[in-house]
Amino acid sequence: MSRNDTTSCAGLGCAGLVLLQLWVPVGYLLAAPVTVPALLAAQSSPVRMPPAGPWALVCVALLVAGLVTWRAGHRVRVRPWLLLAQSGGLVGLSVAVSLWVRSRVEPPALRTARGDPKGAWSLVAEAQTVAVMVVAVVFFLVVRRVSPAPPARWAARVGPVERRSPEPGEIWWCEKTLRSGERKHLPCLVIDRDKELARILWLNRGPGGARDTSVPVLDGTWNTRSPETSSWVDVRRPKAVPLADFGRMMGPCPSGTWHEVHKAAG
């Protein structure tokens, strides 16, 4: 079956449109310290900005540049001075590009607009916005590339997980080699442990020996899979297994069973 290229192109077009809608406001706001004064000067009666106007436009551009820089740095905590330096660099670069574009585009724009300063401003502002938008995208990609990637969210939140060793009086899943040669995880009761080995009693479905050596394992928090099934341990058959063969803990051994195991073993 041939692939539907129309659908793929439509998806790419939609993605491009979304990105364009996100980045055009960024370019407009970063270029505002240059374009807004030019707009006011292009009015039929030129308007002078208040003294705090240029500083307000620069602060808005710095805020937008800071957001772009923070997003480019994987949204992790960064040094304030580094964030401020990168944001200031992006604003300065945007202003320089805006002024350069205006010097290149304004003369032909005035000729196209037949001497109408306001019409010429529209053409120049569009060119400045597009140029600054491209600068912001390139800046974003460069900062993203050189910034270290953050750790995985789960690892950053809980830290490394340490493997816990079995302790006496606990019921664990442990790997056992069957007569067929197959290795399978089966439940066992840990009765002793040293640095490398643990002594265990395998849990069986029924008594495996004499009455005085087979102890029923009472239901408890360890048995959540089949509480209606009874289990037994034969205290005459302890096994020594490596700690690496253990899987996960099922739960603590019921106190009644643990008492009976010690009583039968003694």
Salt bridges, closest charged atoms under 4 A:
ASP5 OD1 - ARG3 NE 3.06
GLU167 OE2 - ARG193 NH1 3.14
GLU170 OE2 - ARG164 NH2 3.07
GLU175 OE1 - ARG183 NH2 3.03
ASP234 OD1 - ARG236 NE 3.45
ASP234 OD2 - ARG237 NE 3.48
ASP245 OD2 - ARG183 NH2 3.79
